[in-house]
Amino acid sequence: MKKEVLVVIFALFFMSITAITGAYAIDESEKMETIVEEHEDLTGDGKDENILVKGEVMDDESGLYKRFLIEVVDNQGGKHQIELEEGVNLYLTFQDLNQDGIKDMLVSVSNSGSGDITNHYLYALKDDRITDLTVPDPLIIQSQFLNGYKAKINIDNNHKSHKFNLKNRAEDYENAGLYYNGILNEPTELMVQSYSKLEPVKLKGSKLGLKGVQTISGAHQGDVIANIESTWEYKSGEWALVSTKVIETPYIKKEQ
């Protein structure tokens, strides 16, 4: 008799846990709102998949989302999900970036706490599953200020270097304590950011690659010195650097 009672108790306990878990899952799902709906052929069969982007709002005033969920429903009824970290906006771009003749899905999530920094992801739907193709890592850039209101960067990826003449910012740098009469007070690096943009770009022929933009700042993040563009091509399952370009930013003195 005691065994039968225990069995009933355990059965009721597990049923309660299951009910609570199910209710929690439904509650979590209800927190998500649909932000974007797209229709694109991601399998190459000529039929569009249904792509839904959902977000869980963290702060109504700032527009910050706690998390994003991308649901891809294929034309066979299969559902595939990708969960991503918090952000303000999420953008989708569909292009064939891995050169297999089928569109891939480039996801860009703007980051609320890092200025213009954006996180990027690249996915393909193949063999009934989502594959993370990854995106190219940002350039590895060594940087330093030099005496005489100058600076230098070295790009490790292709061993190219670039020097900046920053004499028009001398007054700002002296006031900030970075220099004293043109001499550096201490060794100081520039601020090299991750990608602010990563978008498809046309390469030679009909191929598409990715172009990334990284910002380099001086005394503070608002002191933008240049943007570094990098162009990438997907080869043999990995990203290869095609070229880099340094675009210096004109100095505009702020009024006091």
C-alpha positions in Angstrom: 0.0 0.0 0.0 2.8 2.4 0.9 4.6 1.7 -2.4 1.4 2.5 -4.3 1.0 5.8 -2.4 4.7 6.7 -3.1 4.2 6.0 -6.8 1.1 8.2 -6.9 3.0 11.0 -5.1 6.0 10.8 -7.5 3.7 10.8 -10.5 1.9 13.9 -9.3 5.3 15.6 -8.5 6.7 15.0 -12.0 3.4 16.0 -13.6 3.6 19.3 -11.6 7.2 19.9 -12.7 6.3 19.2 -16.3 3.3 21.6 -16.1 5.4 24.3 -14.6 8.2 23.9 -17.2 5.6 24.0 -20.0 4.0 27.1 -18.6 7.4 28.8 -18.2 8.3 28.0 -21.8 4.9 29.4 -23.0 5.5 32.5 -20.9 9.0 33.0 -22.3 7.7 32.6 -25.8 4.9 35.2 -25.2 7.6 37.7 -24.3 8.9 37.7 -27.8 7.5 40.0 -30.4 7.9 39.6 -34.2 10.1 42.4 -35.6 10.8 41.3 -39.1 9.4 38.7 -41.5 11.3 37.8 -44.7 10.9 35.2 -47.5 14.1 33.9 -49.2 15.2 30.7 -50.9 18.0 29.5 -48.6 18.2 25.9 -49.9 18.4 26.4 -53.7 15.3 24.5 -54.5 13.5 27.5 -55.9 11.1 27.8 -53.0 11.3 30.5 -50.3 11.8 29.8 -46.7 9.9 31.9 -44.1 12.2 33.8 -41.8 10.9 35.4 -38.6 13.0 37.7 -36.4 11.6 38.0 -32.9 12.9 40.1 -29.9 12.3 40.2 -26.2 12.1 43.8 -25.1 14.3 44.8 -22.2 13.7 48.6 -22.2 10.9 50.3 -24.1 12.5 53.7 -23.9 15.9 52.8 -25.3 14.5 50.2 -27.7 16.9 47.6 -26.3 16.1 43.9 -26.8 17.2 41.4 -24.2 17.6 38.7 -26.8 16.7 37.9 -30.4 15.4 34.7 -31.9 15.5 33.9 -35.6 13.1 31.2 -36.8 13.6 29.7 -40.2 10.7 27.5 -41.5 11.6 25.6 -44.6 9.1 24.5 -47.2 9.0 21.0 -45.7 7.7 22.4 -42.5 11.0 22.0 -40.6 11.7 24.8 -38.1 15.2 26.0 -37.3 16.1 28.5 -34.6 19.0 30.8 -33.9 19.2 32.7 -30.6 21.4 35.8 -30.4 22.5 38.2 -27.7 21.0 41.6 -26.8 21.1 44.6 -29.0 19.1 47.5 -30.4 18.5 46.5 -34.0 18.9 43.4 -36.0 19.3 43.4 -39.8 19.2 40.5 -42.3 21.0 40.4 -45.7 20.7 37.5 -48.1 23.6 36.9 -50.5 25.7 34.0 -51.7 28.9 34.6 -49.8 30.4 31.1 -49.6 30.3 30.7 -53.4 28.0 27.6 -53.5 25.3 29.2 -55.6 22.8 29.4 -52.7 22.0 32.5 -50.6 23.4 32.8 -47.1 22.0 34.8 -44.3 24.1 37.7 -42.9 22.9 38.9 -39.5 24.0 42.3 -38.1 23.1 43.2 -34.5 23.9 46.8 -33.4 25.3 46.9 -29.9 23.8 49.5 -27.5 26.8 49.8 -25.2 29.7 50.1 -27.6 29.1 53.1 -29.7 28.9 52.1 -33.3 30.1 48.5 -32.7 28.0 45.9 -34.5 28.1 42.1 -34.0 27.8 40.0 -37.2 26.9 36.4 -37.9 26.7 34.3 -41.1 24.5 31.3 -41.5 23.6 28.8 -44.3 20.7 26.3 -44.4 22.1 23.1 -45.7 21.3 19.4 -45.2 18.2 20.3 -43.1 20.2 22.2 -40.5 21.6 25.7 -39.9 25.4 25.9 -40.4 27.4 28.8 -38.8 29.8 29.9 -41.6 31.3 32.6 -39.2 32.5 36.0 -40.4 36.1 37.2 -40.8 37.8 38.4 -37.6 38.5 42.1 -37.4 42.0 43.1 -38.5 44.7 42.8 -36.0 46.2 46.3 -35.8 49.1 47.5 -33.7 49.1 51.2 -33.0 51.0 53.9 -31.1 51.3 57.7 -30.8 54.7 59.2 -31.7 56.5 62.3 -30.7 55.6 65.4 -32.7 51.9 64.8 -32.8 52.1 61.8 -35.0 50.8 58.2 -34.9 51.5 54.9 -36.6 49.6 51.7 -37.2 50.7 48.3 -38.4 48.3 45.8 -39.8 49.5 42.3 -38.8 47.3 40.5 -41.4 49.2 41.9 -44.4 52.1 43.6 -42.8 51.1 47.1 -44.1 51.7 50.3 -42.1 50.4 53.8 -42.2 51.5 57.0 -40.5 49.3 59.9 -39.4 50.2 63.6 -39.1 48.1 64.9 -36.2 49.6 68.4 -35.8 46.2 70.0 -36.3 45.1 68.3 -33.1 48.1 69.5 -31.1 46.2 71.9 -28.9 43.6 69.2 -28.0 46.3 66.7 -27.2 48.3 69.1 -25.1 45.2 70.1 -23.1 44.3 66.4 -22.6 47.8 65.7 -21.2 48.7 63.3 -24.0 51.7 65.5 -25.0 53.8 68.2 -23.4 55.4 70.5 -26.0 55.1 67.8 -28.6 56.6 65.1 -26.5 54.5 62.1 -25.4 54.0 62.0 -21.7 53.9 58.2 -21.8 53.7 55.5 -24.4 50.1 55.4 -25.6 48.2 53.3 -28.1 45.3 54.4 -30.3 41.9 53.0 -29.9 41.1 50.3 -32.5 37.5 49.3 -32.6 35.9 46.1 -33.9 33.6 46.2 -37.0 31.1 49.1 -37.2 30.0 47.6 -40.6 30.3 44.3 -42.3 28.5 44.1 -45.6 28.5 42.3 -48.9 30.8 43.7 -51.6 31.4 42.7 -55.2 34.8 41.1 -56.0 36.4 40.4 -59.3 34.0 38.7 -61.7 30.6 37.8 -60.3 31.8 36.8 -56.8 30.7 38.5 -53.6 32.7 38.9 -50.5 32.5 41.0 -47.3 33.8 44.5 -46.6 34.4 45.4 -43.0 34.9 48.9 -41.5 36.9 49.5 -38.3 37.3 52.9 -36.6 40.6 54.2 -35.1 40.3 56.9 -32.5 43.0 58.9 -30.7 42.7 60.6 -27.3 39.1 59.4 -26.8 36.4 57.6 -28.9 35.1 60.8 -30.3 38.5 61.7 -31.6 38.2 59.7 -34.8 41.4 59.6 -36.8 40.6 57.1 -39.6 38.5 54.2 -40.8 40.1 51.0 -42.0 38.3 49.1 -44.7 39.1 45.4 -45.2 37.8 43.2 -48.0 37.4 39.4 -47.6 36.7 36.4 -49.8 35.5 33.0 -48.7 37.9 30.3 -49.9 38.1 26.7 -49.0 35.9 27.1 -45.9 37.6 30.2 -44.5 37.9 33.9 -45.0 40.9 35.2 -46.9 42.0 38.9 -46.8 41.9 40.5 -50.2 42.9 44.1 -49.5 42.9 46.9 -46.9 42.4 50.6 -47.2 43.1 53.5 -44.7 40.7 56.4 -45.0 41.8 59.3 -42.8 39.0 61.4 -41.1 39.1 65.2 -41.5 39.7 67.0 -38.2 37.0 69.4 -37.1 37.8 71.5 -34.1 35.0 71.7 -31.6 33.9 75.1 -30.5 34.4 75.9 -26.8 
